[in-house]
Each structure stands twice: as C-alpha cells, then as structure tokens.
C-alpha cells in the first residue's frame, strides 16, 4: 500500500474547496473587525467584561452563542477586540469556543448524527468545547501578554474623532477591514496549501487499523481533523461517516478540529507568538484526547 501519492488535480480541487469555503467567513470577520475598529469605543469593551478574571473567561467562552463566528473569521475579530481592551484570556476563550459553542454548529451536529445519539452527541460536543476553551483561557491568565501576543499587532486601531462623519467612519472601517483581510489571507492560504497537501497525498486508509483501540483512535481522529481543516459548520457530516471509529474518537475530531488545524496554526501566527501557538496546539491535543478517553464510558 502506498502511503504518499501526489496528484495535482486532487490537490487543486482540495485547495480550492477549502479556500472558497473559508474566504467568505474571513471576509465577514474582517469587515466586522473594521466596524469594531471605528464604532466600538474602548470604554464600552471595558465595561462589558466582568471584573472577575474567571467570570470574564467564562463570558468569553459563552460569547459564541450571541456572536457566532467560524474559525476562519475569528482571528481578525479577536485581534480588534483585544486592541479595544478585551483581556487576552477572554479573547482566547472566545476564539476557541465560538466555532463550536454556537447555534449553527449545534444544528449541523444534530442533523449529521441523527440515528447515532444526536442530542447526546451535540450536547457533549458543545459542552466539551466550552470546557476546554475556558480551561485554555484560564491558563493564559497566568501568562504575561508579551509571551502570548506578537509585539506589534498589524493594523492596530485608533479611536475615531467625535467630529468624523458617519461616511468617513464607514470608509475608515472598510479600509481597516481590507488591511486585516489581506494580512490574514497570507496565513490562510499557506495553511490551506499545507492542509490540502496532507489531505490528498497521504493515504487515509492507514488510519483504519487504529479504529479498534480508543487509545489510538482518538489521537488518530484529532490528527485527521487537523489535516483536513474542515469548517465547524460542516465537519460533523464528515465525522459521521467514520462509522468504524468509536464515538469518543469522532467527538475528539469535532472538538479539536475547530480549535486547532493546519490552517489555524498559520492564522493564529498572525496575532500570537509562535511559541504560544505551538504550546496551545500541544495542550489542546493532550487535554482533548485525555478528556475524550475518559468519556469512553459514556460514549462506547
């Protein structure tokens, strides 16, 4: 059996599929980031966040219910929110939870797993996504900002002058959004290219023997989620087709993938220190895997 076989047509199809799936969400996210830049005063963001740091992280983890965002578009939004005064720990919790803890993902997961314990599986996915995102946010509480964020955030915002007209502010918001879009797209394209190469050139049949043991199936499915780099609004339909794998492995696939995949590693690098991104990836992989293995008694 050949483990690696490159096909340019397959690569091109996968690359364009992921690219076209993600670009609209990035566009929406960057346009929203421009509006935040011009129309959200820093004092409003400061007043919104609970004073207690733990409560602030919990609020960040639940924010996706009110402001659902795909993982592709979340990075420019949280960058602007941090620039407006959102604590880094709260931003990290929102960044990780929003693609999972939102109504769209809940509905798609329920629809994909009909006949496979859909309600139980959906609740577990959203609950575990919230728990791990909050756990990551709490871990960031003890880290200095210099160890997490890049020294200079590209496209940092400036408070608008009260005398600016609405038209001028909308124009400034559009310009800020365009800068964010171009900045993020560089990282996104690199991530999509890497994900497409692994997804099409590596023979996925090598994973099938791993399905027989939970301890192998869970990390195998998380690795596959990182390679495929699917959107959180549609990944459940792919996970549901892996009928040979145990439910805990599919749960790990659906929790880890929206938080950390190959394209997200590059996107996160636009805002966060590379060392932090690497540590976050490793931590999410270990924690998600261990928690899912403990849930094996609930999801046989």
C-alpha positions as CSV (number, residue, x, y, z in Angstrom):
1,X,0.0,0.0,0.0
2,X,1.4,3.4,-1.0
3,X,1.3,5.9,1.9
4,X,2.1,9.0,-0.1
5,X,0.9,9.8,-3.7
6,X,0.7,13.4,-5.0
7,X,-1.9,14.3,-7.6
8,X,-2.1,17.8,-8.8
9,X,-5.8,17.7,-9.8
10,X,-6.7,16.3,-6.4
11,X,-4.6,18.9,-4.6
12,X,-6.1,21.7,-6.7
13,X,-9.6,20.6,-6.0
14,X,-9.0,20.3,-2.3
15,X,-7.1,23.6,-2.1
16,X,-9.9,25.5,-3.9
17,X,-12.6,23.8,-1.9
18,X,-11.1,24.8,1.5
19,X,-10.2,28.2,0.2
20,X,-13.6,29.0,-1.2
21,X,-15.3,27.6,1.9
22,X,-13.2,29.8,4.2
23,X,-12.9,33.1,2.4
24,X,-16.5,34.3,2.9
25,X,-16.1,33.8,6.7
26,X,-12.8,35.6,6.7
27,X,-14.4,38.4,4.7
28,X,-17.2,38.7,7.2
29,X,-14.8,38.6,10.1
30,X,-12.5,41.3,8.6
31,X,-15.5,43.6,7.8
32,X,-16.7,43.1,11.4
33,X,-13.2,43.9,12.6
34,X,-13.3,47.2,10.7
35,X,-16.6,48.1,12.2
36,X,-15.3,47.3,15.7
37,X,-12.3,49.5,15.0
38,X,-14.4,52.5,14.2
39,X,-17.6,52.1,16.2
40,X,-16.7,50.2,19.4
41,X,-15.2,52.6,22.0
42,X,-12.6,51.1,24.3
43,X,-14.7,52.1,27.4
44,X,-17.6,50.0,26.1
45,X,-15.5,46.9,25.9
46,X,-14.0,47.6,29.3
47,X,-17.5,48.0,30.8
48,X,-18.8,44.8,29.1
49,X,-16.1,42.4,30.5
50,X,-16.7,41.2,34.1
51,X,-14.2,42.5,36.6
52,X,-13.5,39.0,37.9
53,X,-11.0,37.4,35.6
54,X,-12.5,33.9,35.9
55,X,-16.0,35.2,35.1
56,X,-14.5,37.2,32.2
57,X,-13.1,33.9,30.7
58,X,-16.5,32.2,31.2
59,X,-18.2,35.0,29.4
60,X,-15.7,34.7,26.6
61,X,-16.4,31.0,26.3
62,X,-20.2,31.6,26.0
63,X,-19.9,34.6,23.7
64,X,-20.3,32.4,20.6
65,X,-23.9,31.8,21.5
66,X,-24.6,35.5,20.9
67,X,-21.9,36.3,18.3
68,X,-21.3,33.0,16.4
69,X,-18.1,33.0,14.3
70,X,-16.5,30.4,12.1
71,X,-12.9,29.6,13.0
72,X,-11.7,31.1,9.7
73,X,-13.1,34.6,10.6
74,X,-12.5,34.7,14.3
75,X,-8.8,35.8,14.3
76,X,-9.3,39.4,12.9
77,X,-12.2,39.9,15.2
78,X,-10.4,38.9,18.4
79,X,-7.4,41.0,17.3
80,X,-9.6,44.1,17.2
81,X,-11.4,43.2,20.4
82,X,-8.1,42.9,22.2
83,X,-7.0,46.2,20.8
84,X,-10.1,47.7,22.3
85,X,-9.4,46.3,25.7
86,X,-10.7,42.7,25.8
87,X,-8.4,40.7,28.1
88,X,-6.2,38.2,26.3
89,X,-7.5,35.3,28.4
90,X,-11.1,36.2,27.5
91,X,-10.2,36.6,23.8
92,X,-8.6,33.2,23.7
93,X,-11.6,31.5,25.3
94,X,-13.9,33.2,22.8
95,X,-11.6,32.3,19.9
96,X,-11.6,28.6,20.8
97,X,-15.2,28.3,21.8
98,X,-17.1,30.4,19.2
99,X,-16.7,27.9,16.3
100,X,-18.2,25.2,18.5
101,X,-20.5,26.9,21.0
102,X,-22.9,28.5,18.6
103,X,-26.4,27.7,17.2
104,X,-25.2,26.9,13.7
105,X,-22.7,24.2,14.8
106,X,-25.3,22.8,17.2
107,X,-27.9,22.3,14.4
108,X,-25.4,20.9,11.9
109,X,-24.1,18.4,14.5
110,X,-27.6,17.3,15.5
111,X,-28.6,16.8,11.8
112,X,-25.4,14.9,11.0
113,X,-25.7,12.4,13.9
114,X,-29.4,11.6,13.6
115,X,-29.7,7.9,14.4
116,X,-26.4,8.0,16.3
117,X,-27.5,9.6,19.5
118,X,-27.7,13.1,18.0
119,X,-29.0,15.0,21.1
120,X,-26.4,13.4,23.4
121,X,-23.6,13.9,21.0
122,X,-24.5,17.6,20.3
123,X,-24.6,18.4,24.0
124,X,-21.3,16.7,24.6
125,X,-19.6,18.5,21.7
126,X,-20.8,22.0,22.8
127,X,-20.1,21.3,26.5
128,X,-16.7,19.9,25.9
129,X,-15.8,22.7,23.5
130,X,-16.8,25.3,26.2
131,X,-15.0,23.5,28.9
132,X,-11.7,23.2,27.0
133,X,-11.9,26.8,25.7
134,X,-12.4,28.1,29.3
135,X,-9.6,25.9,30.5
136,X,-7.2,27.4,27.9
137,X,-8.4,30.9,28.8
138,X,-7.7,30.3,32.5
139,X,-4.2,29.0,31.6
140,X,-3.5,32.3,29.8
141,X,-4.4,34.3,32.9
142,X,-1.0,33.5,34.4
143,X,1.0,34.4,31.2
144,X,2.3,37.9,30.5
145,X,0.9,39.5,27.3
146,X,4.5,39.6,25.8
147,X,4.6,35.8,26.0
148,X,1.3,35.4,24.2
149,X,0.9,38.3,21.7
150,X,3.2,39.5,19.0
151,X,5.0,42.7,19.9
152,X,3.2,44.7,17.2
153,X,-0.3,43.7,16.1
154,X,-0.6,44.6,12.4
155,X,-3.4,47.1,11.7
156,X,-3.8,48.4,15.3
157,X,-6.8,50.6,15.6
158,X,-7.1,54.2,16.7
159,X,-10.1,55.8,18.4
160,X,-12.1,57.8,16.0
161,X,-12.5,61.5,16.4
162,X,-16.0,62.6,17.5
163,X,-16.1,65.1,14.6
164,X,-15.8,62.4,11.9
165,X,-18.9,62.0,9.8
166,X,-20.6,58.6,9.5
167,X,-19.5,58.3,5.9
168,X,-15.8,58.9,6.8
169,X,-16.0,56.4,9.7
170,X,-17.6,53.8,7.4
171,X,-14.8,54.4,4.9
172,X,-12.2,54.0,7.6
173,X,-13.9,50.8,8.8
174,X,-13.7,49.4,5.2
175,X,-10.0,50.3,4.9
176,X,-9.2,48.7,8.2
177,X,-11.2,45.6,7.2
178,X,-9.3,45.4,3.9
179,X,-5.9,45.6,5.7
180,X,-7.0,42.8,8.0
181,X,-8.3,40.7,5.1
182,X,-5.0,40.9,3.2
183,X,-2.9,40.3,6.3
184,X,-4.9,37.2,7.4
185,X,-5.3,35.8,3.9
186,X,-1.5,35.3,3.6
187,X,-1.5,33.0,6.6
188,X,-4.8,31.3,5.5
189,X,-3.5,30.5,2.0
190,X,-0.3,28.9,3.5
191,X,-2.4,26.8,5.9
192,X,-4.8,25.7,3.2
193,X,-1.9,24.6,1.0
194,X,-0.4,22.5,3.7
195,X,-3.7,21.0,4.7
196,X,-4.6,20.2,1.1
197,X,-1.2,18.5,0.5
198,X,-1.6,16.3,3.5
199,X,-5.3,15.6,2.9
200,X,-4.8,14.5,-0.7
201,X,-1.3,13.0,-0.8
202,X,-1.4,10.9,2.4
203,X,-3.4,7.6,2.1
204,X,-6.2,7.8,4.7
205,X,-6.6,4.0,4.8
206,X,-3.6,3.9,7.2
207,X,-6.0,5.2,9.9
208,X,-8.5,2.3,9.7
209,X,-6.5,-0.2,11.8
210,X,-6.4,2.4,14.5
211,X,-10.2,2.4,14.9
212,X,-10.1,-0.8,17.0
213,X,-8.5,0.8,20.1
214,X,-9.8,4.0,21.7
215,X,-6.3,5.0,22.8
216,X,-5.2,5.0,19.1
217,X,-8.5,6.1,17.5
218,X,-8.8,9.3,19.5
219,X,-5.4,10.8,18.6
220,X,-5.7,9.5,15.0
221,X,-9.0,11.3,14.5
222,X,-7.7,14.5,16.1
223,X,-4.7,14.3,13.7
224,X,-7.1,13.8,10.8
225,X,-9.2,16.8,11.9
226,X,-6.0,18.9,11.9
227,X,-5.1,17.8,8.4
228,X,-8.5,18.1,6.8
229,X,-9.0,21.6,8.2
230,X,-12.8,21.5,7.8
231,X,-15.2,24.3,8.7
232,X,-17.0,23.8,12.0
233,X,-20.4,24.3,10.3
234,X,-20.0,21.2,8.1
235,X,-17.4,19.0,9.8
236,X,-20.0,16.9,11.6
237,X,-21.2,15.5,8.3
238,X,-17.7,14.2,7.6
239,X,-17.2,12.8,11.1
240,X,-20.5,10.9,11.0
241,X,-19.2,8.9,8.0
242,X,-16.4,7.3,10.1
243,X,-18.7,4.5,11.3
244,X,-15.7,2.2,12.0
245,X,-14.4,4.6,14.7
246,X,-15.8,4.8,18.3
247,X,-17.9,7.8,19.2
248,X,-15.3,9.3,21.5
249,X,-12.9,9.5,18.6
250,X,-15.5,11.3,16.5
251,X,-16.1,13.6,19.4
252,X,-12.4,14.4,19.6
253,X,-12.4,15.1,15.9
254,X,-15.2,17.6,16.3
255,X,-13.8,19.4,19.3
256,X,-10.1,19.6,18.4
257,X,-10.5,20.4,14.7
258,X,-12.3,23.8,15.1
259,X,-9.8,24.9,17.7
260,X,-6.6,23.8,16.0
261,X,-5.9,22.7,12.5
262,X,-3.2,23.3,9.9
263,X,-4.8,26.5,8.5
264,X,-5.5,27.8,12.0
265,X,-1.8,27.4,13.1
266,X,-0.9,29.9,10.4
267,X,-3.9,32.2,11.1
268,X,-3.1,32.3,14.9
269,X,0.5,33.1,14.0
270,X,-0.7,36.5,12.6
271,X,-1.6,37.5,16.2
272,X,0.2,35.2,18.7
273,X,3.8,34.3,19.4
274,X,4.8,31.2,17.5
275,X,5.9,29.6,20.8
276,X,2.5,30.2,22.3
277,X,0.7,28.8,19.2
278,X,2.9,25.6,19.5
279,X,2.1,25.3,23.2
280,X,-1.6,25.9,22.6
281,X,-1.7,23.2,19.9
282,X,0.1,20.6,22.1
283,X,-2.1,21.5,25.1
284,X,-5.3,21.3,23.2
285,X,-4.3,18.0,21.7
286,X,-3.4,16.4,25.1
287,X,-6.3,17.8,27.1
288,X,-8.9,17.0,24.4
289,X,-7.6,13.5,24.0
290,X,-7.5,12.7,27.7
291,X,-11.0,14.1,28.3
292,X,-12.5,12.2,25.4
293,X,-10.8,8.9,26.6
294,X,-12.4,9.5,30.0
295,X,-15.8,9.8,28.2
296,X,-15.5,6.4,26.7
297,X,-17.8,5.0,29.4
298,X,-20.5,7.4,28.3
299,X,-19.9,7.1,24.5
300,X,-18.9,3.5,23.8
